[in-house]
Structures are given as C-alpha cells and as structure tokens.
Amino acid sequence: MPEPTLHEVHSALAELRTTVESKNYSHLDALDKTKVDSINEFLDSQETKNADITAKLGLERKANEDMQDRLDGLEKIVAHSSTTDKKNYKEGGEYKALESFMKFGDRMDHEQKALLRTDIDGDGGYRTGTEQDPEMIKNISEISPIRNFARVRSVSEKQFRMVRRNSLLTATWEGEAQTGSDSASAYGLDIMNTWRQTVTVPVTLDQLMNDQFEMESDIFSDASEAFGVAEGTAFVLNAAAKGPKGFLVDAAVTGLTSTTSGTIDADDFILIQGELKGPYNGMYALNRRTLAVLRTKKSTDGNFLFAPGLNGAAANTIAGANYMIAQDMPDIAVGNKAVAYGDFLRGYTIIDRTGVSIIRDDFTRKRDAVVEFTIHRWLNGQVRIAEALKTITVKA
C-alpha cells in the first residue's frame, strides 16, 4: 500500500472533525459510523509511522549537533595550524575545502575538482606525447686539415716506397782543353708502411631495434669523424712508434726562435719566410688562439697589422701568405712550436690504402644480445722533404 500524502491525512482529519461536530457519535446513522470508524482506523495506522518519523528527526537533529561540534573543533585546528594570517584563515584553501565538504559532502566546487592536465603524470600527463627533433645535435669536432694541403697517395699494398735524391750532381769549371770531373747524384729510399686505425662500437640489439635515429648510419658517421680527428692530431704531433709521424716532432724539420720572449710577434711571421727556399709555395699553420693573438697586434701608430679581411672583402693572409687553422698546433707558450710555415704539398706525404673494412659481429656476444661494429682503415703520413717545412719556437 503506498504511503498516504500529507494532503490525504489533512483531508481525513477535516472530514472526521466535520462529521463529529455536526452530530454526536451515538446519533450517527450506520453509514456515518462506518465512515468515522474507517477514518479512525486510518489515523491509528499512521500513529506508529508518526512515532518513527519523530524518532528519526530526533536522531538527525542529534547528528547535526554532533557534526557542528566536530566542525567547530576542526575549524579551531585549521585556524591554529594555518600558515596564512590567523585572522583571515577562513579565506584559506584548507578551510574552504573543509567547509565545502561539511556542507555538500563529496560535491566540490570547480577549484577543488580533479583536473586532467599535462603537468601531472597521473592526471593525464602520461597521455601526452612528445615531438623529437629528427636531427641529432652534435658538437663540432675540430680536425687539423693537413690532409687538404699535403701530398696524398692511394696505395693497394701495405708498403709504399719512395725514392729520393739525397745529393745533386756537382758541376765544375774548366779551361780550354781541360778535362772535366766526374759526378753522380746520390739516392735514398723512403719506405712507408700503412698502419691500421680501428674503431669498435658495441651496441645492444634493443638499441638497434628501438633507436629513433638510424643507429648504424650514426656509428659509421661518428667513426669517420673520429678517424679524421685522430689522423689530424697524428700528422701534427704524433711521435709514437705506431701511426703517422707528426711534422712538428720530426727532428729534420728546423726553423727559428721568436724574437720576443714568451710570444710571437708580426716580425717573426716575416722572418720565417726567409728560412724557406723561394720555389716552395709556403703557407702558415697555426691554431685559432694563436691567430687571435696575431690579430690583436698593432703598429706604433695603433693600426692593426692584420689588416686584410678586417676592413675589406680580401681573403685573409699573413705577411702575404695563406694560412690554415690546425687546432693541433700548440698554443703560444715558451718552448712550443706554435707556428709552422712551409710547402705541405711537397713537404708531407699521406698514403691511404684502398678500402675500408666494416665488420658487423652478431655472434661473439650473442648471449648478451650485443652486436659489435668494427671499422678498420689503413694509412700513414710522414715528412717527405724536411727543408720544405719550417717552424717558429717561442723564445724563453
């Protein structure tokens, strides 16, 4: 049976009151007595329900009073612990959140609602993607460009032989009918053996399969760059038994000492040209720091000595000669050969054995899922004509 509405209860009470007031119960006819009895029975049935409702209202009132007491206590705690101004603690987020919860339960205003966002991983950050630059950023590798100016020969054998003339014929003067002297040139043999240059790169299969760049291509490119850096250093400075011989450490290469202690002046660049035989096509080799020092040199009237290229479009030269920036040349310091001058095409020879060996080894470390890439090349370099190269040593 559906619950009676409040309107139905009021209607029943009004009808009972009208019937009883108009007539005594004892004088009611059978129909009216039946109606009154039916109304009384209906009201009696609601009495128990009314008592239950009253009890529930009492419990709710008690619960509200307890909730208010708890709210007052929490309010005191928030006010006491708030890091904001004690007088304005009700403006703080803690109090507002507590008040919202006490008033509305789980319903929160827009300031407290969970928010999907990119800067918090669990709130949506994991869903966002990133865009990766398809070009890898790489630092510049400085390579001494000796190969660009030296004599370079490709060979197909391990050994390369060069015949040299060590002495020239001697011409004599004779008078009429006198007999001339015999003369013969002397010869020598220079032998160059190619040295192996190697790079081995181990890489996991996981890296090869998942790398966003082309790993194999990068390995070969980096190996080529590493070969260039290593050979450039060797052509200038290497004094070890293996590998090319540096022209700066070759005892047969001579030169002069700077005119000023601890530095190299503009005069030295001019004087070194006089040490080289005229037919040689000389050029300077120095590092960029030495060049920077030279460019700061001024004449007594304050004008820069290194004028070409500073105030015009002419190509830079030093004392009328070209130069190359070789970063493996030493800095200006006492005892260092900071500048070289010479004909590198005649003075220094580089040999390259044809072919480069690239080995991909999938088996040696197969249980570790590691692949090894090994790249070999063969080359050598050495001074061929020592008199074609000169150096400037910084005076102590």
Backbone torsions as a table, in degrees:
resi	resn	phi	psi	omega
1	MET	NA	128.5	-178.7
2	PRO	-66.7	150.7	178.6
3	GLU	-65.2	135.3	178.0
4	PRO	-67.7	144.3	176.7
5	THR	-80.9	163.3	178.2
6	LEU	-60.8	-33.9	178.7
7	HIS	-64.8	-39.7	179.2
8	GLU	-65.5	-39.3	179.0
9	VAL	-64.5	-45.4	178.9
10	HIS	-63.0	-38.9	179.4
11	SER	-64.3	-41.3	179.7
12	ALA	-64.7	-42.1	179.1
13	LEU	-65.1	-39.7	-179.9
14	ALA	-66.2	-40.6	179.7
15	GLU	-66.9	-39.6	179.1
16	LEU	-65.4	-41.8	-179.1
17	ARG	-64.7	-41.8	-179.3
18	THR	-64.0	-43.7	-178.0
19	THR	-66.5	-42.9	-177.2
20	VAL	-70.5	-38.4	-178.0
21	GLU	-70.8	-30.5	-177.4
22	SER	-79.3	-26.4	-176.7
23	LYS	-147.5	149.6	170.3
24	ASN	-71.8	151.2	-176.8
25	TYR	-61.9	-34.6	-177.1
26	SER	-69.5	-25.6	-179.7
27	HIS	-93.7	4.5	-179.6
28	LEU	-74.3	146.5	175.4
29	ASP	-79.3	173.7	-174.0
30	ALA	-60.3	-38.1	-179.3
31	LEU	-65.6	-43.2	-179.8
32	ASP	-68.3	-39.6	178.3
33	LYS	-61.5	-38.8	178.4
34	THR	-63.2	-39.8	179.5
35	LYS	-65.8	-43.3	-179.6
36	VAL	-65.6	-44.5	179.4
37	ASP	-60.8	-36.7	-179.8
38	SER	-67.8	-39.0	-180.0
39	ILE	-68.1	-43.5	178.9
40	ASN	-60.6	-41.8	179.6
41	GLU	-62.1	-39.8	178.8
42	PHE	-64.0	-43.7	-178.3
43	LEU	-69.1	-36.4	177.5
44	ASP	-62.4	-36.6	-179.0
45	SER	-67.2	-24.0	-179.9
46	GLN	-86.4	-13.9	-175.6
47	GLU	-61.2	-45.0	179.9
48	THR	-62.4	-41.3	178.7
49	LYS	-64.8	-40.0	178.4
50	ASN	-61.8	-38.3	179.4
51	ALA	-65.5	-41.3	177.9
52	ASP	-62.5	-42.3	179.9
53	ILE	-63.2	-41.5	179.7
54	THR	-63.4	-40.3	178.4
55	ALA	-64.8	-41.8	178.9
56	LYS	-64.0	-40.4	178.0
57	LEU	-61.7	-37.7	178.3
58	GLY	-65.2	-41.8	178.3
59	LEU	-64.8	-41.2	178.9
60	GLU	-64.1	-39.9	178.0
61	ARG	-62.4	-41.6	179.3
62	LYS	-65.3	-40.4	179.6
63	ALA	-64.6	-39.7	178.2
64	ASN	-64.1	-39.1	178.4
65	GLU	-65.5	-41.6	176.9
66	ASP	-63.5	-41.5	178.9
67	MET	-61.9	-39.6	178.8
68	GLN	-64.4	-40.1	178.3
69	ASP	-62.8	-43.2	179.3
70	ARG	-64.7	-41.8	177.4
71	LEU	-59.3	-43.7	178.9
72	ASP	-62.4	-40.3	179.7
73	GLY	-66.6	-44.6	178.9
74	LEU	-65.4	-34.0	178.1
75	GLU	-62.7	-39.6	178.0
76	LYS	-65.7	-39.8	179.5
77	ILE	-64.8	-45.4	179.1
78	VAL	-61.3	-43.0	179.9
79	ALA	-63.9	-35.9	-177.5
80	HIS	-75.0	-36.6	-173.4
81	SER	-96.5	-7.0	-176.1
82	SER	-64.3	137.8	178.4
83	THR	-84.3	-7.1	178.7
84	THR	-87.3	-176.3	180.0
85	ASP	-59.2	127.3	-176.3
86	LYS	-60.4	-32.3	-177.1
87	LYS	-74.6	-24.4	-176.6
88	ASN	-113.4	29.2	-175.7
89	TYR	-64.2	-24.1	-179.6
90	LYS	-68.2	-15.3	178.0
91	GLU	-85.9	-10.4	-177.9
92	GLY	-72.1	157.7	-179.0
93	GLY	-65.0	-33.0	-178.9
94	GLU	-64.1	-46.0	-178.0
95	TYR	-67.4	-41.4	-179.1
96	LYS	-63.7	-41.3	178.6
97	ALA	-64.5	-41.4	179.0
98	LEU	-65.9	-43.6	-179.8
99	GLU	-63.9	-40.5	179.3
100	SER	-63.2	-41.1	-179.6
101	PHE	-66.5	-42.1	-178.1
102	MET	-67.0	-32.6	-177.8
103	LYS	-83.6	-41.9	-169.3
104	PHE	-118.5	2.0	-179.2
105	GLY	70.9	-130.9	-176.3
106	ASP	-75.0	-11.8	180.0
107	ARG	-75.7	124.9	-179.8
108	MET	-119.7	156.1	177.3
109	ASP	-75.4	178.5	-172.9
110	HIS	-66.2	-20.4	-179.4
111	GLU	-75.3	-27.4	-177.4
112	GLN	-101.5	-6.1	-175.6
113	LYS	-69.9	149.9	175.7
114	ALA	-61.0	141.7	-174.1
115	LEU	-129.1	127.0	173.8
116	LEU	-77.4	126.5	-173.1
117	ARG	-151.5	162.6	-175.4
118	THR	-88.7	-22.3	-173.1
119	ASP	-87.5	1.0	174.0
120	ILE	-125.0	118.2	-172.3
121	ASP	-54.2	-48.9	-175.5
122	GLY	-70.1	-20.0	-179.1
123	ASP	-98.2	21.6	176.0
124	GLY	126.4	-12.1	-178.8
125	GLY	-59.8	-33.4	-179.9
126	TYR	-65.0	-22.7	-175.9
127	ARG	-80.6	-18.4	-174.7
128	THR	-83.0	145.9	179.6
129	GLY	-100.2	172.0	175.6
130	THR	-127.4	151.2	177.7
131	GLU	-105.1	131.8	-176.7
132	GLN	-108.5	135.6	177.6
133	ASP	-62.9	124.4	-179.2
134	PRO	-69.5	-12.5	179.7
135	GLU	-105.5	126.0	179.7
136	MET	-77.0	137.2	177.4
137	ILE	-82.2	127.3	-179.6
138	LYS	-132.4	138.0	173.3
139	ASN	-68.6	153.6	178.6
140	ILE	-75.5	134.6	173.7
141	SER	-100.4	125.3	179.1
142	GLU	-88.8	121.9	-177.3
143	ILE	-118.6	124.9	175.9
144	SER	-65.3	121.5	-170.2
145	PRO	-85.9	41.1	-179.0
146	ILE	-59.1	-37.6	-179.6
147	ARG	-57.0	-33.2	-176.9
148	ASN	-69.1	-21.3	-173.6
149	PHE	-119.0	-11.6	-179.9
150	ALA	-86.0	173.0	174.2
151	ARG	-82.8	121.9	-176.8
152	VAL	-115.8	126.7	179.3
153	ARG	-123.1	138.3	173.6
154	SER	-94.9	133.7	-178.0
155	VAL	-126.6	158.0	-179.7
156	SER	-111.3	-3.1	179.4
157	GLU	-118.6	166.8	-179.5
158	LYS	-68.5	-33.0	-174.4
159	GLN	-112.7	141.3	179.1
160	PHE	-127.3	126.8	-177.2
161	ARG	-109.7	138.9	178.2
162	MET	-130.2	123.0	177.0
163	VAL	-86.7	133.3	178.5
164	ARG	-122.9	150.5	173.6
165	ARG	-93.7	118.6	-176.9
166	ASN	-89.0	-26.7	178.0
167	SER	-145.6	150.9	-176.7
168	LEU	-94.6	158.2	173.3
169	LEU	-56.5	150.9	177.2
170	THR	-106.4	121.4	178.5
171	ALA	-96.5	138.2	-177.8
172	THR	-119.0	167.5	178.4
173	TRP	-111.7	135.0	178.5
174	GLU	-133.9	154.2	172.4
175	GLY	-86.5	179.0	-177.4
176	GLU	-61.4	130.8	178.3
177	ALA	71.6	7.0	176.2
178	GLN	-85.7	153.9	-178.3
179	THR	-90.7	131.6	178.4
180	GLY	-78.4	158.9	-179.8
181	SER	-83.9	150.7	173.3
182	ASP	-78.4	151.4	178.2
183	SER	-151.9	151.7	178.4
184	ALA	-148.5	142.9	175.9
185	SER	-75.3	154.5	175.8
186	ALA	-107.9	145.6	-175.0
187	TYR	-128.6	156.1	176.6
188	GLY	-137.7	173.9	-178.0
189	LEU	-129.1	125.2	173.9
190	ASP	-103.7	130.5	-179.7
191	ILE	-117.9	129.0	177.3
192	MET	-117.7	124.7	173.8
193	ASN	-100.8	138.9	178.3
194	THR	-76.2	136.7	176.6
195	TRP	-104.4	143.9	-179.4
196	ARG	-83.7	133.0	174.7
197	GLN	-113.2	129.8	-170.0
198	THR	-132.3	143.6	169.7
199	VAL	-133.7	129.0	175.5
200	THR	-122.1	127.9	-177.2
201	VAL	-123.5	110.4	172.8
202	PRO	-84.6	137.6	-180.0
203	VAL	-145.4	140.1	-179.1
204	THR	-74.0	154.3	175.4
205	LEU	-62.3	-34.8	178.1
206	ASP	-58.9	-42.0	179.4
207	GLN	-66.3	-42.8	179.9
208	LEU	-62.4	-38.8	-175.6
209	MET	-79.3	-28.8	-171.5
210	ASN	-111.6	-3.3	-178.8
211	ASP	-65.1	135.3	-177.8
212	GLN	-80.0	-11.5	172.1
213	PHE	-104.9	179.0	176.8
214	GLU	-89.8	96.2	-171.7
215	MET	-61.0	-45.0	-178.6
216	GLU	-60.8	-43.3	179.3
217	SER	-62.5	-40.6	179.0
218	ASP	-66.1	-37.0	178.5
219	ILE	-62.3	-45.9	-178.9
220	PHE	-67.1	-38.8	178.3
221	SER	-65.0	-44.5	179.6
222	ASP	-66.5	-36.2	178.4
223	ALA	-63.8	-41.6	178.2
224	SER	-61.8	-41.2	178.6
225	GLU	-66.5	-41.1	178.7
226	ALA	-63.9	-39.4	176.2
227	PHE	-59.5	-43.6	-178.3
228	GLY	-63.9	-43.0	178.7
229	VAL	-62.7	-45.6	-176.6
230	ALA	-66.4	-42.2	-178.7
231	GLU	-69.8	-36.9	178.5
232	GLY	-60.1	-42.7	177.6
233	THR	-65.0	-42.3	-177.9
234	ALA	-65.0	-42.1	-178.8
235	PHE	-61.4	-26.4	-178.3
236	VAL	-95.4	-46.2	-164.7
237	LEU	-122.0	-13.4	-171.1
238	ASN	-65.8	125.7	177.2
239	ALA	-118.4	6.0	-177.8
240	ALA	-73.8	164.5	-178.9
241	ALA	-68.2	-29.8	-179.0
242	LYS	-103.0	145.3	177.0
243	GLY	94.6	175.5	178.8
244	PRO	-59.9	157.0	178.3
245	LYS	-101.7	124.1	-179.2
246	GLY	-69.7	139.7	-178.4
247	PHE	-69.6	-23.8	179.2
248	LEU	-73.1	-24.5	-176.7
249	VAL	-102.8	4.0	177.8
250	ASP	-78.5	121.8	-176.1
251	ALA	-64.1	-22.0	-178.3
252	ALA	-77.2	-16.0	179.7
253	VAL	-85.6	120.3	-177.9
254	THR	-113.0	-176.6	179.9
255	GLY	179.3	-144.7	179.4
256	LEU	-135.8	170.3	177.5
257	THR	-104.1	143.8	-177.5
258	SER	-59.4	152.7	-178.0
259	THR	-77.0	-20.8	-177.8
260	THR	-118.0	137.3	-179.5
261	SER	-64.7	135.0	172.6
262	GLY	78.0	-0.2	-178.9
263	THR	-153.4	177.9	175.5
264	ILE	-124.6	126.5	-179.5
265	ASP	-101.2	172.5	178.3
266	ALA	-60.5	-33.2	179.4
267	ASP	-59.3	-37.0	-177.7
268	ASP	-64.0	-35.9	178.9
269	PHE	-66.1	-31.0	178.1
270	ILE	-78.4	-43.0	-176.8
271	LEU	-64.7	-34.4	-178.1
272	ILE	-65.9	-25.7	178.5
273	GLN	-65.3	-28.9	179.1
274	GLY	-73.6	-13.6	178.8
275	GLU	-82.9	-13.4	-175.7
276	LEU	-102.9	134.5	178.1
277	LYS	-59.5	144.1	-173.3
278	GLY	-54.6	-43.8	-176.4
279	PRO	-65.8	-18.4	179.2
280	TYR	-71.8	142.8	179.8
281	ASN	-95.3	90.3	-171.1
282	GLY	-81.0	148.1	172.1
283	MET	-145.9	156.5	-178.1
284	TYR	-90.8	150.8	170.9
285	ALA	-128.5	125.2	-179.4
286	LEU	-158.7	161.6	178.9
287	ASN	-88.3	169.9	-173.7
288	ARG	-66.8	-27.6	178.6
289	ARG	-71.2	-38.8	176.2
290	THR	-65.2	-40.9	177.7
291	LEU	-61.6	-40.1	179.5
292	ALA	-62.7	-40.3	177.4
293	VAL	-62.6	-43.9	-179.8
294	LEU	-61.1	-38.7	-176.9
295	ARG	-70.1	-14.6	177.0
296	THR	-87.3	-9.3	-177.7
297	LYS	-68.2	137.2	-179.0
298	LYS	-128.9	155.2	174.7
299	SER	-78.0	176.4	-178.4
300	THR	-64.4	-23.7	178.4
301	ASP	-91.7	7.2	173.6
302	GLY	90.8	2.8	179.7
303	ASN	-86.0	142.9	177.9
304	PHE	-66.0	135.0	177.1
305	LEU	-74.0	-31.2	-178.3
306	PHE	-88.4	70.3	-171.3
307	ALA	-81.3	-46.6	-176.5
308	PRO	-57.3	131.8	179.5
309	GLY	92.7	-22.3	177.4
310	LEU	-83.8	-34.0	-176.6
311	ASN	-127.4	28.0	177.9
312	GLY	-171.6	-179.2	-176.8
313	ALA	-93.1	4.9	-178.4
314	ALA	-66.6	149.9	178.6
315	ALA	-65.3	143.7	-179.7
316	ASN	-70.7	132.3	172.5
317	THR	-137.0	161.9	175.4
318	ILE	-118.4	118.0	-178.3
319	ALA	51.5	37.3	177.0
320	GLY	84.1	-1.4	-178.2
321	ALA	-113.3	148.9	177.4
322	ASN	-70.5	166.7	177.7
323	TYR	-146.1	158.0	172.8
324	MET	-123.2	146.9	176.0
325	ILE	-90.2	109.6	178.2
326	ALA	-115.0	104.0	-172.2
327	GLN	-66.5	-14.1	178.4
328	ASP	-84.8	-6.0	173.2
329	MET	-67.6	140.3	-177.4
330	PRO	-66.3	158.6	174.3
331	ASP	-73.7	167.6	175.7
332	ILE	-71.2	112.1	178.1
333	ALA	-160.3	153.4	-176.0
334	VAL	-54.5	128.4	177.7
335	GLY	88.7	-13.0	-178.8
336	ASN	-82.4	143.2	170.8
337	LYS	-88.9	86.1	-169.6
338	ALA	-82.4	-18.2	-178.2
339	VAL	-136.1	138.6	172.0
340	ALA	-120.8	149.0	178.6
341	TYR	-140.8	128.7	179.8
342	GLY	173.7	-179.6	177.2
343	ASP	-96.9	95.7	-174.3
344	PHE	-71.6	-25.7	179.1
345	LEU	-64.9	-38.2	178.9
346	ARG	-91.6	-29.6	-171.7
347	GLY	-84.7	-25.6	-174.2
348	TYR	-133.2	133.1	-177.9
349	THR	-119.1	135.8	177.0
350	ILE	-120.8	133.9	175.1
351	ILE	-117.5	137.4	177.1
352	ASP	-119.5	123.6	174.0
353	ARG	-80.1	133.1	-176.3
354	THR	-61.2	138.8	176.1
355	GLY	96.6	143.0	174.7
356	VAL	-124.1	134.6	-178.8
357	SER	-97.2	123.9	177.0
358	ILE	-120.4	118.8	-176.6
359	ILE	-118.4	126.3	172.6
360	ARG	-105.8	115.0	-176.8
361	ASP	-106.9	104.4	178.9
362	ASP	-94.5	-0.3	-167.5
363	PHE	-111.3	-37.5	-174.6
364	THR	-56.5	-41.6	-178.4
365	ARG	-118.1	37.7	-175.9
366	LYS	-61.6	-33.5	-178.5
367	ARG	-70.4	-20.3	175.7
368	ASP	-94.3	0.1	-175.5
369	ALA	55.5	45.0	179.7
370	VAL	-118.0	132.5	176.4
371	VAL	-108.3	136.3	178.6
372	GLU	-111.4	127.2	174.3
373	PHE	-104.8	123.1	178.8
374	THR	-120.8	127.2	-179.9
375	ILE	-118.7	127.7	177.9
376	HIS	-118.1	146.3	167.3
377	ARG	-145.0	160.4	-176.7
378	TRP	-127.5	131.9	-179.5
379	LEU	-162.2	173.2	173.1
380	ASN	-160.5	165.7	177.1
381	GLY	-156.9	144.1	178.1
382	GLN	-163.3	162.4	176.9
383	VAL	-67.4	131.1	-179.5
384	ARG	-101.4	-46.1	175.9
385	ILE	-126.0	104.4	-174.1
386	ALA	-64.5	-34.8	-176.7
387	GLU	-69.0	-11.8	-179.7
388	ALA	-83.6	-4.4	-178.0
389	LEU	-126.7	135.8	178.6
390	LYS	-132.5	156.3	-178.6
391	THR	-131.7	157.2	172.6
392	ILE	-113.8	119.0	178.7
393	THR	-100.1	133.3	-177.4
394	VAL	-71.7	126.6	-176.8
395	LYS	-69.4	142.0	178.0
396	ALA	-76.0	NA	NA
